[in-house]
């Protein structure tokens, strides 16, 4: 039996989908890091405010 070639559009779309998924993952990781940084900053501020209130 002859082997059928895969249509070019499917191949091209798959490459684009992979790129989109990678971009989405990259964005999610960046957002996650940002939130973590904000939370750490908030806890530092919170502890400083508690220390000032206790004094």
VMD Tcl script that draws the C-alpha trace (Angstrom):
set ca {
  {0.00 0.00 0.00}
  {1.12 3.51 -0.74}
  {1.81 5.82 2.18}
  {-0.35 8.95 2.11}
  {1.29 12.30 2.74}
  {-0.08 14.43 5.55}
  {-1.76 17.61 4.28}
  {0.43 20.69 4.64}
  {-2.19 22.78 6.43}
  {-2.43 20.31 9.31}
  {1.31 20.29 9.70}
  {1.51 24.10 9.69}
  {-1.39 24.51 12.12}
  {0.16 22.04 14.55}
  {3.40 24.06 14.62}
  {1.40 27.23 15.30}
  {-0.56 25.48 18.07}
  {2.65 24.35 19.73}
  {3.93 27.92 19.65}
  {0.69 29.22 21.16}
  {0.79 26.63 23.94}
  {4.40 27.48 24.73}
  {3.57 31.20 24.85}
  {0.62 30.51 27.15}
  {2.80 28.42 29.49}
  {5.47 31.12 29.51}
  {2.85 33.78 30.35}
  {1.34 31.62 33.12}
  {4.77 31.05 34.67}
  {5.50 34.79 34.54}
  {2.16 35.59 36.22}
  {2.78 32.93 38.86}
  {6.20 34.41 39.67}
  {4.72 37.92 39.82}
  {2.00 36.83 42.26}
  {4.55 35.03 44.42}
  {6.70 38.17 44.51}
  {3.69 40.32 45.45}
  {2.70 37.91 48.23}
  {6.23 37.89 49.65}
  {6.31 41.68 49.54}
  {2.93 41.90 51.29}
  {4.05 39.56 54.09}
  {7.20 41.66 54.62}
  {5.12 44.84 54.81}
  {2.62 43.15 57.13}
  {5.32 42.00 59.57}
  {6.90 45.48 59.58}
  {3.53 47.08 60.35}
  {2.93 44.61 63.19}
  {6.40 45.36 64.61}
  {5.68 49.10 64.49}
  {2.31 48.62 66.18}
  {3.86 46.49 68.94}
  {6.51 49.12 69.77}
}
mol new
graphics top color blue
foreach p $ca { graphics top sphere $p radius 0.5 }
foreach p [lrange $ca 0 end-1] q [lrange $ca 1 end] { graphics top cylinder $p $q radius 0.2 }
display resetview
